[in-house]
Amino acid sequence: ITVDDQRMDRSMDKHKKVAELKTRLKAAARDRLERFVLAGGQVRGALVNGTGLVGKMRQAHQLGILETLVLGHAYLGALLMASTMKGEERVALQVDCRGPIKGFIVEANARMEVRGYLQRVPIPIDKPLDDFNLAPFFGAGVLRISRYLQGAAAPFVGTVDLQYGNLAEDLTYYYLSSEQIHTAFNLSVQFDRQGRVTGAGGLFVQRMPDCREDTARELERLVTTLPPLGKSQAQEREPQTLITEEFAALAPVVKDSRRVDFFCPCQRSRFQRLLAM
């Protein structure tokens, strides 16, 4: 290998890193959560594009594909749950399980900032993944939701056993069994053939007390026929466009749009000061 070859390799590596940085920045600029209502307020919902923040999360924690998928779903789910909060309120989503994942803790606040970590990295696997079915990696376990609300002396905590090993389905089960609210989640992370995150999206819809049965049936039909949200975001389909087109039968109205971000204030110097005190 000549000196010129080494210089060329370094140049190519530099250009590759610059290209990847530009891609991440472009994705981060599109990271938003749209809140909306359907059928005149009979249903409330939120749709999030988190492609950039899942990529940022992956880089910060140095995660592989499986770890990115598990934690990415949790980040998207926590943001969707936090979309109903205000002020300084926040929600913590925790899973403890017997499977190889062992669990994770993720927290999101009303400012649409999310952070969290896996209990085990890397997650051990016996063979290459045939699909993205995560149930065998969860196994038996519990899902714990803690809400820190304004004016409350202590957090409101709800716990259910894991039923599906699929976070979207387990969050749906939690709302129905613990809070008696009909809710649906859709969480999706898309990868390219090189294992890079190309799209990450999530949906949350919740029936309000005055929701009619015909509205509920149409909502169920629309949710079950939605295209994969990770793929939609990889194709740079605008969230507002997706809402207005996919839920057209229920007269969607987008209420507001918020920026979402992976953010953690933890720093080595901050912990050194805390320990010194």
Backbone as JSON, one array per atom type, in Angstrom:
{
  "sequence": "ITVDDQRMDRSMDKHKKVAELKTRLKAAARDRLERFVLAGGQVRGALVNGTGLVGKMRQAHQLGILETLVLGHAYLGALLMASTMKGEERVALQVDCRGPIKGFIVEANARMEVRGYLQRVPIPIDKPLDDFNLAPFFGAGVLRISRYLQGAAAPFVGTVDLQYGNLAEDLTYYYLSSEQIHTAFNLSVQFDRQGRVTGAGGLFVQRMPDCREDTARELERLVTTLPPLGKSQAQEREPQTLITEEFAALAPVVKDSRRVDFFCPCQRSRFQRLLAM",
  "N": [[0.85, -1.19, 0.0], [0.71, 2.11, -0.97], [1.75, 5.48, -0.07], [0.1, 7.28, -1.35], [-2.17, 5.7, -1.75], [-3.0, 5.38, 0.9], [-3.64, 8.01, 1.55], [-5.75, 8.38, -0.2], [-7.6, 6.54, 0.82], [-8.09, 7.68, 3.33], [-9.23, 10.06, 2.51], [-11.53, 9.14, 1.2], [-12.83, 7.96, 3.35], [-13.29, 10.21, 4.93], [-15.04, 11.67, 3.28], [-17.18, 9.9, 3.29], [-17.98, 9.99, 5.98], [-18.75, 12.67, 6.16], [-20.89, 12.65, 4.37], [-22.63, 10.89, 5.71], [-23.11, 12.41, 8.01], [-24.45, 14.62, 6.93], [-26.75, 13.32, 6.05], [-27.86, 12.49, 8.51], [-28.35, 15.0, 9.7], [-30.22, 16.05, 7.94], [-32.3, 14.23, 8.3], [-32.85, 14.71, 11.01], [-33.87, 17.28, 10.92], [-36.4, 16.84, 9.98], [-37.7, 15.61, 12.01], [-40.57, 15.38, 13.75], [-43.57, 15.72, 15.69], [-46.93, 15.31, 15.14], [-49.98, 16.41, 16.33], [-53.4, 15.46, 16.34], [-56.97, 15.43, 15.67], [-59.85, 13.36, 15.14], [-62.97, 12.86, 13.44], [-64.47, 15.07, 14.42], [-63.43, 15.38, 17.01], [-63.95, 13.05, 18.36], [-61.97, 11.2, 18.45], [-58.6, 11.29, 19.46], [-55.19, 11.84, 18.5], [-51.72, 11.14, 17.63], [-48.91, 11.48, 15.53], [-45.64, 10.53, 14.84], [-42.54, 11.37, 13.37], [-39.53, 10.0, 13.72], [-37.0, 9.57, 12.63], [-34.43, 10.82, 12.51], [-33.81, 11.16, 15.27], [-33.77, 8.52, 16.22], [-31.6, 7.55, 14.81], [-29.64, 9.19, 15.93], [-29.8, 8.37, 18.59], [-28.93, 5.74, 18.26], [-26.25, 6.1, 17.49], [-25.24, 7.41, 19.76], [-25.44, 5.44, 21.75], [-24.08, 3.39, 20.59], [-25.24, 1.12, 19.1], [-26.35, -2.04, 17.73], [-28.31, -3.51, 15.03], [-30.53, -5.01, 16.12], [-30.63, -4.01, 18.77], [-31.11, -1.32, 18.23], [-33.62, -1.45, 17.06], [-35.27, -2.39, 19.2], [-34.89, -0.4, 21.25], [-35.47, 1.86, 19.77], [-38.23, 1.54, 19.14], [-39.2, 1.87, 21.75], [-38.47, 4.54, 22.31], [-40.06, 5.93, 20.43], [-42.62, 5.15, 21.27], [-42.71, 6.24, 23.89], [-42.55, 9.01, 23.35], [-44.98, 9.38, 21.97], [-46.79, 8.82, 24.02], [-46.18, 10.93, 25.71], [-47.22, 13.01, 24.3], [-49.69, 13.82, 25.15], [-49.26, 15.34, 27.32], [-48.35, 18.25, 29.38], [-46.59, 21.35, 30.14], [-44.17, 20.78, 32.6], [-44.47, 18.09, 32.74], [-43.9, 14.53, 32.56], [-43.23, 11.21, 31.28], [-42.39, 7.89, 32.12], [-41.28, 4.89, 30.78], [-40.96, 1.56, 31.39], [-39.54, -1.64, 31.02], [-39.15, -4.83, 32.31], [-37.81, -7.96, 31.86], [-37.52, -11.55, 31.23], [-36.29, -12.49, 29.0], [-33.58, -12.33, 26.5], [-33.29, -9.56, 26.11], [-33.65, -8.34, 28.59], [-34.53, -5.82, 29.5], [-35.55, -2.3, 29.56], [-35.33, 1.26, 30.1], [-37.05, 4.18, 29.45], [-37.61, 7.63, 29.01], [-39.77, 10.38, 28.43], [-40.67, 13.82, 27.87], [-43.0, 16.63, 28.12], [-41.95, 18.52, 26.46], [-41.18, 17.18, 24.31], [-38.79, 15.75, 24.37], [-36.64, 12.97, 24.54], [-35.15, 10.18, 26.16], [-33.15, 7.33, 27.15], [-32.23, 3.89, 27.95], [-30.94, 0.59, 27.24], [-31.09, -2.46, 29.16], [-29.25, -4.41, 28.59], [-26.46, -4.57, 26.52], [-24.37, -5.8, 24.03], [-27.49, -7.3, 22.85], [-27.75, -10.69, 23.29], [-27.74, -13.12, 20.66], [-28.68, -16.24, 19.17], [-28.65, -17.0, 16.53], [-28.6, -15.61, 13.17], [-30.99, -12.95, 12.52], [-34.18, -13.81, 11.33], [-36.48, -12.42, 10.94], [-38.23, -9.49, 12.17], [-39.5, -10.15, 14.55], [-39.94, -9.66, 17.85], [-40.78, -10.97, 20.1], [-39.59, -13.46, 21.12], [-37.29, -12.41, 22.24], [-38.09, -10.85, 24.34], [-39.71, -12.43, 26.16], [-41.22, -13.6, 29.25], [-42.44, -11.0, 31.36], [-42.74, -7.62, 32.74], [-44.5, -4.56, 32.15], [-44.09, -1.26, 32.98], [-45.56, 1.83, 33.62], [-44.92, 5.14, 34.4], [-46.23, 8.17, 35.37], [-45.44, 11.52, 35.68], [-47.01, 14.07, 36.89], [-48.15, 17.5, 36.82], [-48.51, 19.14, 39.9], [-48.98, 16.84, 41.31], [-48.19, 14.83, 44.12], [-46.81, 12.49, 44.02], [-45.64, 10.14, 41.55], [-47.94, 8.69, 39.16], [-48.39, 5.33, 38.86], [-48.58, 2.51, 36.8], [-48.83, -0.98, 36.21], [-48.45, -3.81, 34.14], [-48.51, -7.24, 33.07], [-46.37, -8.42, 30.47], [-47.83, -9.2, 27.39], [-47.55, -9.77, 24.68], [-44.95, -9.39, 23.7], [-44.42, -7.44, 21.95], [-44.0, -4.14, 21.65], [-45.81, -2.11, 20.81], [-48.3, -3.47, 20.81], [-48.37, -4.27, 23.47], [-48.44, -1.82, 24.82], [-50.94, -0.94, 23.94], [-52.53, -2.89, 25.17], [-51.95, -2.24, 27.84], [-53.21, 0.32, 28.2], [-55.9, -0.39, 27.86], [-56.38, -2.36, 29.85], [-55.38, -1.26, 32.24], [-56.2, 1.42, 32.33], [-58.63, 1.48, 31.14], [-59.14, 2.55, 28.58], [-59.7, 2.77, 25.18], [-57.18, 2.35, 22.98], [-54.67, 2.65, 20.42], [-51.48, 1.68, 19.15], [-48.81, 2.12, 16.83], [-45.71, 1.21, 15.88], [-42.63, 1.65, 14.23], [-39.53, 0.88, 12.7], [-37.32, 1.34, 10.09], [-34.81, -0.24, 8.12], [-31.99, -0.08, 5.87], [-30.25, -2.14, 3.4], [-27.69, -2.13, 4.29], [-27.98, -1.94, 6.96], [-28.53, 0.52, 8.03], [-30.46, 3.09, 9.64], [-33.26, 4.14, 8.01], [-35.8, 5.09, 8.23], [-38.18, 5.98, 10.72], [-41.07, 5.75, 12.55], [-44.15, 6.48, 14.32], [-47.47, 5.87, 15.59], [-50.26, 7.01, 17.47], [-53.48, 6.56, 18.57], [-56.55, 7.38, 20.15], [-59.63, 6.6, 21.56], [-62.17, 8.86, 22.52], [-64.44, 9.54, 25.31], [-66.98, 10.11, 24.14], [-67.01, 8.78, 21.74], [-68.49, 7.35, 18.92], [-69.86, 4.12, 17.96], [-69.8, 3.5, 15.21], [-67.82, 5.21, 14.36], [-65.66, 4.14, 15.78], [-65.41, 1.61, 14.6], [-64.7, 2.31, 11.97], [-62.3, 3.6, 12.49], [-60.73, 1.47, 13.46], [-60.55, -0.05, 11.13], [-59.08, 1.67, 9.46], [-56.66, 1.98, 10.87], [-55.63, -0.63, 10.86], [-55.05, -0.98, 8.21], [-53.02, 0.71, 7.59], [-49.98, 1.77, 5.95], [-46.59, 0.55, 6.55], [-45.09, 2.57, 8.95], [-42.41, 3.26, 9.32], [-41.35, 2.74, 6.79], [-42.81, 4.62, 5.32], [-41.75, 7.01, 6.33], [-39.13, 6.69, 5.55], [-39.44, 7.08, 2.88], [-39.82, 9.71, 2.92], [-42.36, 10.77, 3.31], [-44.56, 13.24, 4.21], [-45.64, 13.76, 7.55], [-48.08, 15.2, 8.1], [-49.35, 15.01, 5.63], [-49.68, 12.26, 5.47], [-51.48, 11.84, 7.58], [-53.77, 13.33, 6.74], [-54.4, 12.03, 4.36], [-54.56, 9.22, 4.9], [-56.46, 9.09, 6.93], [-58.68, 10.27, 5.89], [-61.39, 9.59, 5.74], [-62.39, 10.1, 8.24], [-62.38, 12.8, 8.67], [-59.86, 14.35, 9.4], [-58.16, 16.68, 11.56], [-55.36, 18.54, 11.96], [-53.84, 19.59, 14.89], [-51.51, 20.72, 16.06], [-47.9, 21.02, 15.61], [-44.88, 19.63, 16.67], [-41.42, 19.8, 17.48], [-39.28, 17.01, 17.86], [-36.78, 15.33, 19.84], [-33.78, 13.51, 20.59], [-32.54, 13.72, 23.71], [-30.39, 14.1, 26.4], [-29.47, 15.23, 29.53], [-27.4, 14.27, 31.05], [-24.06, 14.36, 32.09], [-20.53, 13.8, 32.37], [-19.09, 15.72, 33.89], [-21.18, 16.9, 35.32], [-22.07, 14.8, 36.98], [-19.76, 14.47, 38.45], [-19.76, 16.83, 39.93], [-22.09, 16.42, 41.46], [-21.38, 14.15, 42.94], [-19.25, 15.2, 44.38], [-20.59, 17.01, 46.0]],
  "CA": [[0.0, 0.0, 0.0], [1.54, 3.3, -1.08], [1.29, 6.65, 0.67], [-1.04, 7.84, -2.09], [-3.32, 4.85, -1.46], [-3.44, 5.7, 2.25], [-4.29, 9.32, 1.5], [-7.03, 8.2, -0.88], [-8.49, 5.86, 1.77], [-8.49, 8.66, 4.34], [-10.13, 11.02, 1.86], [-12.83, 8.48, 0.99], [-13.45, 7.79, 4.67], [-13.76, 11.53, 5.34], [-16.23, 12.0, 2.49], [-18.26, 9.02, 3.75], [-18.45, 10.51, 7.26], [-19.45, 13.92, 5.87], [-22.17, 12.28, 3.75], [-23.49, 10.33, 6.76], [-23.5, 13.52, 8.86], [-25.47, 15.38, 6.21], [-27.97, 12.52, 6.06], [-28.43, 12.56, 9.86], [-28.87, 16.34, 9.93], [-31.43, 16.19, 7.14], [-33.35, 13.46, 8.98], [-33.19, 15.38, 12.27], [-34.68, 18.47, 10.61], [-37.76, 16.42, 9.71], [-38.25, 14.94, 13.19], [-41.67, 16.15, 14.33], [-44.77, 15.01, 16.14], [-48.16, 16.02, 14.78], [-51.16, 16.02, 17.1], [-54.58, 15.65, 15.51], [-58.24, 14.85, 16.12], [-60.66, 12.76, 14.08], [-64.43, 12.8, 13.62], [-64.95, 16.15, 15.27], [-62.94, 15.27, 18.38], [-64.27, 11.75, 18.95], [-60.7, 10.48, 18.56], [-57.4, 12.11, 19.43], [-54.06, 11.04, 18.08], [-50.43, 11.77, 17.35], [-48.05, 10.74, 14.6], [-44.28, 11.04, 15.0], [-41.41, 10.97, 12.53], [-38.35, 10.04, 14.59], [-35.87, 8.97, 11.91], [-33.17, 11.42, 12.94], [-33.51, 10.93, 16.69], [-33.4, 7.11, 16.4], [-30.22, 7.47, 14.34], [-28.81, 9.85, 16.95], [-29.8, 7.45, 19.72], [-28.09, 4.59, 17.92], [-24.85, 6.52, 17.52], [-24.85, 7.73, 21.13], [-25.34, 4.22, 22.54], [-23.3, 2.4, 19.83], [-26.13, -0.02, 19.05], [-26.53, -2.82, 16.53], [-29.65, -3.44, 14.45], [-31.53, -5.5, 17.07], [-30.73, -3.08, 19.88], [-31.73, -0.1, 17.7], [-35.05, -1.74, 16.87], [-35.94, -2.47, 20.5], [-34.88, 0.89, 21.93], [-36.15, 2.81, 18.89], [-39.66, 1.4, 19.41], [-39.48, 2.44, 23.07], [-38.39, 5.99, 22.19], [-41.23, 6.41, 19.7], [-43.78, 4.95, 22.14], [-42.69, 7.21, 24.99], [-42.9, 10.32, 22.79], [-46.42, 9.39, 21.68], [-47.49, 8.92, 25.3], [-45.94, 12.27, 26.24], [-47.92, 14.0, 23.47], [-50.9, 14.27, 25.85], [-48.83, 16.03, 28.54], [-48.14, 19.68, 29.29], [-45.66, 21.94, 31.1], [-43.0, 20.0, 32.99], [-44.87, 16.71, 32.94], [-43.11, 13.54, 31.83], [-43.65, 9.82, 31.42], [-41.31, 6.91, 32.06], [-41.72, 3.59, 30.28], [-39.94, 0.6, 31.83], [-39.8, -3.06, 30.82], [-38.24, -5.81, 32.91], [-38.23, -9.23, 31.29], [-36.6, -12.67, 31.41], [-35.64, -12.79, 27.74], [-32.24, -11.77, 26.3], [-33.29, -8.09, 26.19], [-33.62, -8.04, 30.03], [-35.39, -4.68, 29.77], [-35.07, -0.95, 29.22], [-36.0, 2.4, 30.74], [-37.11, 5.32, 28.54], [-38.37, 8.75, 29.57], [-40.06, 11.49, 27.51], [-41.37, 14.89, 28.55], [-43.95, 17.4, 27.32], [-41.19, 19.29, 25.47], [-40.88, 16.22, 23.24], [-37.42, 15.27, 24.49], [-36.68, 11.58, 24.96], [-33.86, 9.56, 26.46], [-33.34, 6.02, 27.74], [-31.16, 2.94, 27.68], [-31.2, -0.84, 27.35], [-30.44, -3.1, 30.3], [-28.16, -5.26, 28.13], [-25.92, -4.27, 25.19], [-25.37, -6.16, 23.01], [-28.46, -8.34, 23.16], [-27.2, -11.93, 22.69], [-28.58, -13.87, 19.73], [-28.14, -17.55, 18.85], [-28.54, -17.13, 15.08], [-29.01, -14.38, 12.48], [-32.42, -12.66, 12.57], [-34.96, -14.12, 10.14], [-37.46, -11.34, 10.82], [-38.15, -8.55, 13.29], [-40.37, -10.57, 15.64], [-39.14, -9.47, 19.06], [-41.38, -11.71, 21.21], [-38.65, -14.37, 21.78], [-36.25, -11.66, 22.95], [-38.68, -10.31, 25.56], [-40.11, -13.46, 27.1], [-42.12, -13.14, 30.31], [-41.96, -9.77, 31.99], [-43.73, -6.62, 33.11], [-44.42, -3.21, 31.59], [-44.44, -0.3, 34.03], [-45.7, 3.2, 33.14], [-44.95, 6.12, 35.49], [-46.53, 9.52, 34.9], [-45.1, 12.58, 36.62], [-47.95, 15.12, 36.5], [-48.08, 18.76, 37.56], [-49.33, 19.22, 41.1], [-49.09, 15.54, 41.98], [-47.14, 14.62, 45.11], [-46.06, 11.29, 43.64], [-46.0, 9.71, 40.2], [-48.98, 7.69, 38.98], [-47.69, 4.17, 38.32], [-49.39, 1.37, 36.4], [-48.02, -2.12, 35.82], [-49.14, -4.98, 33.56], [-47.63, -8.29, 32.53], [-46.22, -8.43, 29.01], [-48.73, -10.17, 26.78], [-47.27, -10.03, 23.27], [-43.55, -9.23, 23.29], [-44.46, -6.42, 20.9], [-44.26, -2.99, 22.49], [-47.03, -1.43, 20.39], [-49.45, -4.24, 21.28], [-48.38, -4.27, 24.94], [-48.92, -0.5, 25.24], [-52.38, -0.97, 23.7], [-53.09, -3.7, 26.25], [-51.83, -1.48, 29.09], [-54.25, 1.34, 28.27], [-57.22, -1.0, 28.0], [-56.52, -3.09, 31.11], [-55.03, -0.45, 33.4], [-56.9, 2.7, 32.33], [-59.93, 1.27, 30.49], [-59.24, 3.47, 27.46], [-59.39, 2.11, 23.91], [-56.03, 3.04, 22.39], [-53.88, 1.82, 19.51], [-50.14, 2.15, 18.83], [-48.12, 1.53, 15.68], [-44.3, 1.62, 16.01], [-41.92, 1.05, 13.1], [-38.19, 1.36, 12.35], [-36.93, 0.76, 8.79], [-33.37, -0.29, 7.86], [-31.62, -0.43, 4.51], [-29.52, -3.39, 3.33], [-26.45, -1.96, 5.05], [-28.33, -1.88, 8.37], [-28.69, 1.91, 8.48], [-31.84, 3.52, 9.87], [-33.74, 5.02, 6.93], [-37.1, 5.64, 8.58], [-38.72, 5.58, 12.02], [-42.32, 6.47, 12.77], [-45.08, 5.88, 15.26], [-48.83, 6.41, 15.63], [-51.06, 6.82, 18.68], [-54.86, 7.03, 18.46], [-57.27, 7.05, 21.38], [-61.05, 6.94, 21.53], [-62.67, 9.69, 23.6], [-65.66, 8.96, 25.88], [-68.17, 10.27, 23.29], [-66.77, 8.17, 20.43], [-69.58, 6.48, 18.48], [-69.43, 2.8, 17.54], [-69.47, 3.5, 13.79], [-66.5, 5.85, 14.26], [-64.68, 3.18, 16.29], [-65.21, 0.56, 13.59], [-63.94, 2.88, 10.85], [-60.95, 3.85, 12.99], [-60.03, 0.19, 13.49], [-60.26, -0.43, 9.75], [-58.03, 2.54, 8.93], [-55.41, 1.7, 11.56], [-55.12, -1.93, 10.45], [-54.63, -0.95, 6.8], [-51.96, 1.71, 7.41], [-48.69, 1.27, 5.47], [-45.55, 0.62, 7.58], [-44.74, 3.98, 9.15], [-40.98, 3.43, 9.08], [-41.16, 2.81, 5.35], [-43.37, 5.91, 4.87], [-40.8, 8.06, 6.67], [-37.95, 6.49, 4.7], [-39.8, 7.67, 1.59], [-39.99, 11.14, 3.22], [-43.76, 11.16, 3.23], [-44.81, 14.2, 5.27], [-46.63, 13.26, 8.51], [-49.4, 15.82, 7.92], [-49.94, 14.42, 4.44], [-50.08, 10.9, 5.82], [-52.69, 11.94, 8.41], [-54.93, 13.8, 5.97], [-54.75, 11.06, 3.33], [-54.92, 7.9, 5.43], [-57.63, 9.2, 7.79], [-59.62, 11.19, 5.23], [-62.78, 9.18, 6.0], [-62.8, 10.58, 9.57], [-62.22, 14.26, 8.69], [-58.78, 14.71, 10.32], [-57.75, 18.08, 11.76], [-54.07, 18.62, 12.67], [-53.93, 20.66, 15.89], [-50.21, 21.4, 16.16], [-46.71, 20.28, 15.21], [-43.81, 19.86, 17.64], [-40.11, 19.21, 17.2], [-38.88, 15.96, 18.8], [-35.32, 15.2, 19.83], [-33.09, 12.69, 21.58], [-31.82, 14.67, 24.55], [-30.08, 13.64, 27.75], [-28.59, 16.21, 30.17], [-26.35, 13.63, 31.85], [-22.69, 14.63, 31.68], [-19.54, 13.37, 33.34], [-18.79, 16.82, 34.81], [-22.33, 17.1, 36.2], [-22.05, 13.77, 38.0], [-18.63, 14.73, 39.34], [-20.19, 17.85, 40.88], [-23.05, 15.81, 42.37], [-20.64, 13.28, 43.85], [-18.46, 16.06, 45.27], [-21.51, 17.57, 47.0]],
  "C": [[0.88, 1.24, 0.0], [0.95, 4.42, -0.22], [0.08, 7.27, -0.01], [-2.31, 7.03, -1.84], [-3.89, 5.17, -0.08], [-4.17, 7.04, 2.28], [-5.67, 9.2, 0.85], [-8.04, 7.54, 0.05], [-9.0, 6.84, 2.82], [-9.47, 9.66, 3.76], [-11.52, 10.42, 1.65], [-13.57, 8.3, 2.3], [-14.03, 9.12, 5.17], [-15.03, 11.91, 4.59], [-17.43, 11.16, 2.93], [-18.85, 9.55, 5.06], [-19.23, 11.81, 7.06], [-20.83, 13.63, 5.28], [-23.14, 11.74, 4.79], [-23.97, 11.43, 7.7], [-24.61, 14.35, 8.21], [-26.81, 14.64, 6.22], [-28.65, 12.59, 7.42], [-29.04, 13.93, 10.13], [-30.17, 16.58, 9.17], [-32.59, 15.46, 7.8], [-33.81, 14.15, 10.25], [-34.08, 16.59, 12.03], [-36.14, 18.12, 10.36], [-38.42, 15.75, 10.91], [-39.32, 15.81, 13.85], [-42.78, 15.22, 14.78], [-45.97, 15.88, 15.84], [-49.31, 15.5, 15.64], [-52.42, 16.36, 16.29], [-55.81, 15.07, 16.19], [-58.98, 14.33, 14.9], [-62.13, 12.83, 14.45], [-64.91, 13.83, 14.62], [-64.53, 16.05, 16.72], [-63.3, 13.97, 19.06], [-63.03, 10.89, 19.18], [-59.57, 11.5, 18.59], [-56.22, 11.23, 19.07], [-52.8, 11.85, 17.89], [-49.65, 10.87, 16.42], [-46.66, 11.37, 14.66], [-43.36, 10.5, 13.91], [-40.16, 11.13, 13.39], [-37.11, 9.46, 13.94], [-34.53, 9.5, 12.41], [-32.82, 11.09, 14.38], [-33.16, 9.46, 16.95], [-31.97, 6.89, 15.9], [-29.25, 8.08, 15.34], [-28.69, 8.98, 18.19], [-28.85, 6.29, 19.47], [-26.61, 4.94, 18.01], [-24.38, 6.76, 18.94], [-24.62, 6.48, 21.97], [-24.55, 3.12, 21.84], [-24.06, 1.07, 19.73], [-26.09, -0.74, 17.71], [-27.97, -2.72, 16.05], [-30.72, -3.86, 15.45], [-31.72, -4.52, 18.21], [-31.42, -1.77, 19.45], [-33.23, -0.29, 17.53], [-35.8, -1.72, 18.19], [-36.03, -1.09, 21.15], [-35.57, 1.96, 21.09], [-37.66, 2.76, 19.07], [-40.03, 2.07, 20.74], [-39.43, 3.97, 23.04], [-39.65, 6.55, 21.52], [-42.48, 6.28, 20.57], [-43.85, 5.96, 23.26], [-43.05, 8.62, 24.51], [-44.4, 10.43, 22.51], [-47.23, 9.5, 22.97], [-47.35, 10.32, 25.89], [-46.7, 13.35, 25.47], [-49.19, 14.53, 24.14], [-50.56, 15.1, 27.09], [-48.59, 17.52, 28.3], [-47.1, 20.13, 30.31], [-44.43, 21.1, 31.33], [-43.34, 18.53, 33.2], [-44.02, 15.76, 32.09], [-43.64, 12.14, 32.11], [-42.43, 8.92, 31.29], [-41.91, 5.55, 31.71], [-40.61, 2.59, 30.61], [-40.42, -0.83, 31.56], [-38.72, -3.86, 31.53], [-38.71, -7.18, 32.46], [-37.14, -10.28, 31.46], [-35.84, -13.03, 30.14], [-34.28, -12.11, 27.61], [-32.18, -10.25, 26.4], [-33.06, -7.63, 27.63], [-34.47, -6.82, 30.38], [-34.79, -3.37, 29.32], [-35.86, 0.06, 30.04], [-35.91, 3.58, 29.78], [-38.01, 6.38, 29.16], [-38.55, 9.83, 28.51], [-40.84, 12.55, 28.27], [-42.26, 15.67, 27.58], [-43.26, 18.29, 26.3], [-40.75, 18.42, 24.29], [-39.39, 15.87, 23.18], [-37.48, 13.86, 25.06], [-35.27, 11.06, 25.2], [-34.15, 8.17, 27.05], [-32.24, 5.06, 27.32], [-31.66, 1.51, 27.84], [-30.49, -1.41, 28.57], [-29.22, -3.93, 29.86], [-27.76, -4.86, 26.71], [-24.55, -4.96, 25.07], [-26.35, -7.2, 23.52], [-27.96, -9.63, 22.51], [-28.21, -12.62, 21.78], [-27.88, -15.18, 19.37], [-27.88, -17.74, 17.35], [-28.95, -15.83, 14.43], [-30.53, -14.21, 12.49], [-33.08, -13.04, 11.24], [-36.01, -13.06, 9.87], [-37.31, -10.44, 12.04], [-39.18, -8.87, 14.37], [-39.57, -10.55, 16.93], [-39.65, -10.28, 20.25], [-40.38, -12.67, 21.88], [-37.57, -13.64, 22.58], [-36.78, -11.01, 24.23], [-38.96, -11.42, 26.58], [-41.1, -12.92, 28.12], [-41.55, -11.89, 30.96], [-43.1, -8.82, 32.33], [-43.43, -5.29, 32.41], [-44.91, -2.25, 32.66], [-44.45, 1.11, 33.43], [-45.8, 4.13, 34.35], [-45.18, 7.5, 34.9], [-46.25, 10.52, 36.01], [-45.9, 13.82, 36.2], [-47.81, 16.35, 37.39], [-49.03, 18.72, 38.75], [-49.48, 17.93, 41.86], [-47.91, 15.33, 42.92], [-46.26, 13.43, 44.76], [-46.48, 10.88, 42.24], [-47.16, 8.7, 40.23], [-48.35, 6.51, 38.25], [-48.69, 3.06, 38.01], [-48.5, 0.26, 35.89], [-48.9, -3.23, 35.26], [-48.09, -6.0, 33.14], [-47.53, -8.14, 31.02], [-47.07, -9.54, 28.43], [-48.25, -10.64, 25.41], [-45.78, -10.03, 22.92], [-43.42, -8.3, 22.11], [-44.89, -5.14, 21.6], [-45.54, -2.26, 22.11], [-48.27, -2.14, 20.92], [-49.52, -4.25, 22.81], [-48.8, -2.92, 25.49], [-50.43, -0.39, 25.04], [-53.09, -1.74, 24.81], [-53.05, -2.95, 27.58], [-52.97, -0.47, 29.23], [-55.63, 0.73, 28.51], [-57.4, -1.65, 29.36], [-56.3, -2.22, 32.34], [-55.84, 0.84, 33.49], [-58.27, 2.64, 31.67], [-60.17, 2.29, 29.37], [-58.83, 2.72, 26.2], [-58.35, 2.94, 23.16], [-55.33, 2.09, 21.43], [-52.54, 2.5, 19.24], [-49.64, 1.42, 17.59], [-46.7, 2.08, 15.72], [-43.48, 0.91, 14.94], [-40.56, 1.71, 12.89], [-37.75, 0.6, 11.1], [-35.41, 0.85, 8.63], [-33.13, -0.54, 6.37], [-30.77, -1.7, 4.55], [-28.18, -3.33, 4.06], [-26.71, -1.85, 6.56], [-28.47, -0.47, 8.91], [-30.16, 2.24, 8.65], [-32.24, 4.49, 8.77], [-35.09, 5.63, 7.24], [-37.55, 5.12, 9.93], [-39.97, 6.42, 12.28], [-43.23, 5.74, 13.73], [-46.42, 6.6, 15.24], [-49.49, 6.05, 16.95], [-52.45, 7.38, 18.4], [-55.65, 6.53, 19.67], [-58.73, 7.52, 21.28], [-61.42, 7.77, 22.75], [-63.99, 9.12, 24.11], [-66.9, 9.06, 24.99], [-68.01, 9.63, 21.92], [-67.9, 7.18, 20.09], [-69.02, 5.15, 17.97], [-69.05, 2.76, 16.06], [-68.12, 4.17, 13.55], [-65.41, 4.88, 14.7], [-64.39, 2.09, 15.27], [-64.4, 1.08, 12.41], [-62.5, 3.16, 11.26], [-60.14, 2.56, 12.99], [-59.64, -0.25, 12.08], [-59.09, 0.37, 9.2], [-56.66, 2.22, 9.56], [-54.79, 0.39, 11.07], [-54.65, -1.96, 9.0], [-53.54, 0.09, 6.53], [-50.7, 1.06, 6.81], [-47.67, 1.33, 6.6], [-45.03, 2.05, 7.73], [-43.25, 4.24, 8.96], [-40.67, 3.56, 7.6], [-41.67, 4.13, 4.79], [-42.39, 7.04, 5.15], [-39.5, 7.92, 5.88], [-38.19, 7.09, 3.31], [-40.08, 9.17, 1.71], [-41.42, 11.62, 2.97], [-44.07, 12.04, 4.43], [-45.88, 13.67, 6.22], [-48.02, 13.88, 8.34], [-50.11, 15.25, 6.7], [-50.46, 13.03, 4.72], [-51.38, 10.92, 6.62], [-53.9, 12.29, 7.56], [-55.36, 12.8, 4.91], [-55.25, 9.75, 3.91], [-56.18, 7.95, 6.3], [-58.7, 10.12, 7.21], [-61.07, 10.86, 5.56], [-63.3, 9.69, 7.35], [-62.49, 12.07, 9.75], [-61.12, 14.71, 9.67], [-58.5, 16.21, 10.38], [-56.45, 18.06, 12.57], [-54.09, 19.83, 13.59], [-52.62, 21.42, 16.03], [-49.1, 20.45, 15.76], [-45.57, 20.64, 16.17], [-42.53, 19.18, 17.19], [-39.82, 18.14, 18.25], [-37.38, 15.77, 18.71], [-34.87, 14.21, 20.89], [-32.24, 13.64, 22.41], [-31.62, 14.06, 25.93], [-29.1, 14.62, 28.39], [-27.46, 15.59, 30.96], [-24.97, 13.91, 31.26], [-21.73, 14.19, 32.77], [-19.26, 14.47, 34.38], [-19.93, 17.07, 35.79], [-22.35, 16.07, 37.32], [-20.87, 13.94, 38.95], [-18.99, 15.77, 40.38], [-21.17, 17.27, 41.91], [-22.35, 14.92, 43.4], [-19.82, 14.11, 44.84], [-19.34, 16.68, 46.36], [-21.92, 16.53, 48.04]]
}
